[in-house]
Amino acid sequence: MECDISEADRLIDTHLFRPPHGIIRWRQAKAIKSRYNRMADPVRPLPEFESRPELLELTRDNLLSMDQQRFSALFRNSAIKRAKLAGLQRNALSLEPD
């Protein structure tokens, strides 16, 4: 008994999964889904999610001596700003010195 991909998605992706036709039907649905995943295009990294070089070069001492203007400029459009400069410096104090 074969099921189509939409039924496979419905069977596998539901968060309250209860196999309506037993475990054999669930395995068939899972096999169909994995067959379609193998045919998918390879994933290419997005440039928006690559680390900026200036962030990779940060050291503990740089973080501890950073002022508010530098922090705001460096972490512009970043979730790190939620931690605020004081929180970032507090966490840097817990690191071993370079």
N, C-alpha and C positions, 0 to 999 in steps of 0.2 A: 504494500500500500504506500504510494508516493504522495507527498503533499507539496504544494507550491511554496515559493519563497515568502509570499505574504503571510501564509499560515505559519511558516517556520519562524518568521519575525514575531508574530503574535504569540506563539508558544514559548519562545525563548526569552523575549524581551519583557514580558509582563512581570512586574515585581511580586505579584501574588500567584506565582506559577503553580498550577495543579495540572498534571498531565491528564487531559480529558479522555485519551484513548490508551492510557498505560505508558509504561516506560519505553516500549518498542517505538511507538509513534514519536515520543520525545527525541529518541536517538536519531530517527530519520530526519526530523526537523533540524537537529543540530548538525547532521552531516550535510544537509543542503546548504545551511548557512555557511559552514566552513568552506564548502566548494566555491561559493560566491566570493568569500573573502580571499581565496587564493587567486582569483581572477582580477582582483582590484589592482589599480595602479600603485606603484611603490610611493611611499610617503616622502615628500621633499621638505626639508626644513624651511620654515618661513623666516625671512630676514628680520621681521619685527620681533621675533623671539630670541634672537641671538644676543649674547651679552656684549655690552659695549666695552671696548678695551680699557677705558678709564676706570671702569668698575672692577675689572679683573686685576688691575694693578694696585688696588687699595691694600694697605697694610694696617696692622693694629695701631701703629703710631699715627698713621694718617687719619684714622677714624677718631682717635683721642684728641688730636690737635685741630680737628675740623671745626670751622665756625658755621653759623646758621646760613649765611649767604652761599657758601660753598656747598653745604648739604642740600639746600633748595635747588641749586643749579644742577648738581650731580644726579639727584634722584627725582628730577622733574618727570612727571607722568609715570611714577613708579609707586607700587604698593608699600615700599619701604618708608615712605613719608608718614604712613600711619603709625609707625613705631616712634617717630620723632627723633630728633638728634640726641636727646638725653637718653632715650631707650637704647639706641644704637651704641652710644658710648658706654652705657652700663654693661651691655652684652660684650663689647670689646674688652672691657676690663677683666672679664672672666676668662679670656683667652691667654695662652702662654705668650710671653714676649717673643718677638721675632728673633 
